[in-house]
Amino acid sequence: MRKHLLAAPVLFSLGGVALAQGSVTLYGIADAGITYRSNERTGTTGAYTGHSNVGLSTGNLSGSRWGIKGKEDLGNGLAAIFLLEDGFDITNGTSGQGGRLFGRQAFVGLSDQRYGSLTMGRQYTSLDDFVGPVAPVNFIGGFGAHPGDIDDLDQTTRVDNSVKYTSANYSGFTFGALYGFGGQPGSMKRKDTWSVGAGYANGPLRMGVGYERSDNSKTGLDDPTYGKWQGTYDGTFNSSINEGYASAQSQQVVAAGATWDFGPAVVGVNYSNVQYRPGANSLFSGNAIFNIAGIFTQWNVQPRTHLFAGYSYTRGSAVEGVDEDAQYHNVSVGATYDLSTRSTVYLLAGYQHASGMTLDAAGNPVAATASVSDKGNGHSSATQSQAIVSVGLRQKF
C-alpha cells in the first residue's frame, strides 16, 4: 500500500525541507528471514577456515528499503520528478550502502511524455535498468544472482555524481545512457563511469541489452591503498569470485537477456561478459575475462503460489600465474506464497560448485572457491562448494 499526499497547494516536510504543489508517494519493503550458509569462510587471506552459519538476515527476496518519490506537473506533458530511497538492515535497524541516508537512490530531474527523462544524482546504470528486469534476480532476488553478482545484474552498485537519460516508450522500444563524473581535477575520464542500454517489450516477449564501463584505478598515486570504485558502497570485490582483480585499472560489463511469458510460466535466458583490465600497478597481468550464461523459469502454480528454478555457468579466463580457468556451476530454487497483495512468505535455496584456479585478494594463485548469492547476502566459502537456504517474510507498503 503506497501512501499518497496530494495537494493544491500541499506542504510536505521532511527534515525541514518543504515541497509544494504536487504529489509525493511514500513506499517501502521490509524483508527478513532465517538463513543457513555452509562453509562460510573466516580468518585472513591464505588461512581461511570454513564453518556453517545460521542467523537472521535482511533483504533475501527483496532489499529492505523505504523511499519517497515526487512529481510536479509543469504542463504540456513535462514534469519535475525526484526520488530518495534508503536501504536498511532490518535485523539491526542500521542504514545500508555504507551508512548513507539515501544510499539506494537519490536523484532529481525532468520527465517528458514524448522524449523521456533526464535525472541527476546517485543512480543505477542503464545496464541495470534494461537487463536487470529480464535477469533471474528480478524473480528471486539475490539468490538468483550470478556468482558474487559479478555482472551487477542484482543492482548492488550505484553510480554517484551521475547524469542519466531514459527515453520514452516508442512502440515497445526504450533506450538510455548514463555518465558518472569521476570528480578528479584535471581529468574528465579518471574514475568516471558510463553505460548505455536498450530494451524491447511486445506481448509475451521482453528483451534487454546493456554496456557498462568504469575507469576507476585503485593503485594510482592518488589512491595507493586500493580504496573503492566510484559508485560502490560495499565493495565490488567482496566476493571470492573477483577479489583478486581489485587492483584493475578498469571494469567492463556487457550483458543481454530475454524472457518469454507463456502465461502460467516465464522462461528466461541471459549472457554476460565481464572484463578487468590491469594498469601499471595492478597485481595481475593480462585481461581477466569472465563469461556467464544462464537459464531460468518461474512457474505460477496458483495465483498466490510461485516456483522458481535457475542455472548459470561462469568461466573465468586464466591470467598470468593461473594454470587452470576458474569455473562455477550455480543452481538456485525458490518458492513464494502471497499471504496478501502486500505480504509474501518465501523459501529460497542456492548451491554452487567451483573448480579451477583464480587469484586471492593479495594476487596469489589459489583454488577457486564458491560464493552463492549477491554481495549483500552472500558470504564466500572456504571450499569449492557452498549451499545457502533462507525462509522468511517480505512485506511491501
N, C-alpha and C positions, 0 to 999 in steps of 0.2 A: 504494500500500500504506500503510495507516494503522497506526501503532504504538499498541497499547493497553496501558496499565498498569493492571491490576486488582488490588484488594487487599481484605482483610478482616482486620485493617486494613492499609493501604498508606501509606507516606510517599513523596510525590513532591516533590522540592525543586527550586526554580528561583530563583536569586538570593537564597537564604536564606529563601524562603517555603515552608512545608510544607503539603501538603494530605493529609487523611486520610479514609479510609472512603468510597471512591467509585471513579469511573473517570475517566481522563484520556486524551485522544487527541491525538497529535502528527501534524500533516498539513502539506502544502505543495505548491507548484507552482514549478518552475524553468522559465522561458521566455526564450529568446534567439534572435535572428535577425539577418540582414544586411538592412538596409533602404535603399532608394533613395527620395529625395524630390526632386521637381523644383521649381524656382522658390522655394526656401526663402529667406525674406527675412532680410536683415541690414541693419544700420545703425540709425538713430534715426527716431523718428516724423516723417513728412513727407519723409524722404530714404532710403527703403528701396531696396535693390537685390536682385535675385533670383539665386540660384545653386543648382545641383544639389548634392546631398549624399549620400554613401554612407558607411554606418558600421554599427557593431554597435548593436543596440537591445534593450531588455528589455520583456517583457510585451506582446507583439504579439497573440497569440491569447488569452492569459490573463495577468493581472497576476501577476508573481512574488511569492511570499509564503511565510511559514511561520507556523503558528499552533498554539495549544494550547487545547483545549476540555475542559470537565469537567462531570460531572453526578453528583449525590448523591441517591439515592432517600430521600425523607423519609416515605414511606408514604402509602397511600390515593390514589395517583396524583399526588402532589406531589413535586417535585424541585427542588433548588437547582442552578443552572447558572452557568457563566461561559465567556467566550471572550476570548482575547488573540491578535490577529493582526497580524503585522508585514509590511509591504510593503518590498521591497528592489529595488535595481537590480543585476541580475546582472552587468552589464558592468563595474562597479567595486566592488561589494560594499557600497555605502552604503545606509542606510535611506531609504525613500521617505517621502512625506507630510510633507515638511518636516523630516525627520530624527527624527520621533517613533519611539519604541521599538515601540509597538503602534499605528501610525497608521491601519491599515486598519479595525480594530475593537477595542474594549476595553469589555466590559460584564459585569455580574453581575446575577442576578435569580432569579426563581422561575418554574417551569413546572408547569402542572396539565393533566392529560389531558382534563378536561372543560371547563375555562374558558380555557385558553391560557396565555400567558406575559407577565410584566411584568419588564422589564430596564432597567438604568440604566448610563449611560456614554457612550462615543463610538460612534455607531451610524449605519447607513443609515436614510433616511427611509422612511415607509410607501409613498410613491410608488415608490421604488426596489424595495421588497420585492414589490410586486404588479404593477407594469408592466414592470419590468426583465426578468422571466422570459419575457415574450411580445414582447420587443423584439429587433431583429436582433443587438444586441451579445451576447445570450445564446448565439448560434450562431457568431459570427465575431469576437467581441471588439471592441476599439476601432475596427477597420476598418469595423464596421457602425454606428458612432456617427453620429448626425445632425451636420451641420456644427458643428465646435467642441464637440460634446457639449452644445449649448446647453440641452437639456431634461434633462440629468443622468441619462439612462437608462443610461449606461455606469457608473454608480456611482462617479464620480470625486470626489464630495463626501460628506463625513460630517458629522454634527452632534455637537459637543461638549456636555457637560452636559445630556444628553437622557434622558428617560424614555419608554419605548415599550411599548405593549400590542399583542400579536398574538393573535388568537383561536385557538381550536382549530378543527379542520376539521368543519364541520357539513354533511354530505351534499354535499361538494364546494365549499361556500361558506366563505370566510375573510375576515376584515377586520382592520383595525388602525389605530392612531393613534400619533403621536409629538409630544412637545413638548420643545424645546430652550431652556433658560433663557438669557437674554441676559447675565446677570451684571452688570447695570447698577444701581447703588444708586439707590433711589427710583423704579424703573420696572420692572414686570414685562414690559412689551411691547418696550421698546427692545432691539434686536439679538437678538430671540428668533426661533425657527424652529418652525413646526408643520406637520404633514402628516397626511392621512388616506388610506386606500386600501382596496380590496376586490378579491377575486379569486374566480373560479369555475372549477372543472375537473371535467369529466364526460366520460369516454370520450375521443374524439379532440379535443374542444373544450377550449380553455383561454382565459380572458379575464382582463383586469386593468384597473383604473382607479385613478387617484390624483390628489391635490391637494397642493401644497406652497407655503408662503409664508414668506418671510424678510423681516423688518423690520430691515434692517441698514444704517443710514445710514453713508456713508463721508465725508460732508462736514459732519458735526455738529461742535460746538465741542470735543468730546472726541476727535475724530479728524480733524483738518484735512488730513492728508496721505493721505486715502483709506483706507489700511490694508487689511485683509482681511475678507471676510464671515465671519460666525460659521459655524464648521464646515468651512471650506475650508483646504486646505494648499498648493495650487499655484496658486491664483488662479482664481476663477470666470471672470475676464475676460482670460485669457491669449490668447484666440483673437481674430483679426481680425473674427470674426463679431459679437462683442458687446463688444469692449473700449471702444467709445465710450459705453457705458452703465454704466461702473464707478462713476459718482457717483450711481446710482439710490438713492432712499430705500428701495425695496422691490422684491423679485422675487417673481413668482408663476408657478407651472407647473401646468397641467392636462394630463394625458396619459391615453391609453387605448390598448389593443392587444388583439389576439386571434390565436391560432394554431389551425390545424386539421391534425391528423396523419392523412395518407392512407395511412400505412404506409411505403411507400418514400420519401415526401416529406412535408415540413412546409411549409405556406404561412401567412404571417402578414401582418397589416395593422396600422398604428399611426397615431396622430394626437397631436400635442402643440400646446399654445398657451402661449407664454412672454411675460410682460409685465414690463417695467421701468418703474417709476413714479417720477417725479422728486420731489425735495424742494426746499427753499428754496435750497440752494446747489449743485444739480445743474448739470452742464454741458450739459444738453439740456432742452427743453420739450415737454410732452405725452407721453403714454404711448407707449413703444416696444413694439410688438407683433410677435411672430414666430409664424407658423403653419407647422407641419411635418407633412407626410403622407408615408407610405411604404408599400412593399410588398416582401416578400422571400420566398425559398424556400430550403430545404435539401433536397437530393436524396441519399439514401443509395444510391449506385450499387452498392456491395457492403457487407458487414458492416464492413469496415475503411476504405472509401473514401467520402468525403462531399464534395459540391459545394455551393457557396452562391452566390446572386446576390441583390442588393437594389438598390432605387432609392428615393430620397427627394427631395422638393421642399420647399424652405423659402422663405418670402416674409416679408420684414420690412416693417412699415408705415413710411411716410415721416414723420419728425418735423420739427420746425421747422428750416429751413435745408437740408433734404434734398429735392430736387425729384423724385426717382425712387426707387421702392421697390427695396430690395435683393432679389435672387433668387439661389437656389443650387440647382443640379441636381447630385445626388451619386449615383454608381454605385459599388458595391463587389462584388467577386467573391472567391472563395476555394476552395481545395481542401485537404483534410486526409487523411492516411493514418495509421492507427493501427498502429505497429510492434508494439504490445502493448497490454494494458489500461491501461498507465501512460504509454507513450511515443508521441508523435504528431509527425509532420513536417507542415509546412504551407507553402502558397504563398498569400499574400494580396495583394490589389491594390485600390486605390481611385482614383477620378477625380472631380474636382469642377470645375464651371464657375460663376462668379459674374457677375452683371450688376447694373446699377443703382447707387445711391449709398447710403452709410452714413456713420457718424461714426468718426473715428480716436480714439486714446486721449486726445487733447487736446480732443476735442469739435468738431473741424473736419470739414466735409463732404468726403468723399473717395469715389473709385470703390471699390465693393466688391471684395474680393479673396478668393480661395479659402482654405480651411483644412480639409484632409482628416483624418479620424480624430479621436480624442478628445484631451483636453487633455494626456494623458500622452505619447502617441506622435505627436501632430500638431504640425506646425511651420508656421505660417501662411505663405502665399505672398505674394510681392511683386506678383503679377499676378492676372488674373482666373481663371486655370486652374492646376490642380496635380494631379500624379499621385504615388502612393506605392505601392511594391511591397516586400514583405518575404518572405524564405524563412527558415525556422527550425525549431527543435525545442522541444517542450514536454514536460516530464516531471512527472508527479504522484507524490506519495509520501504 
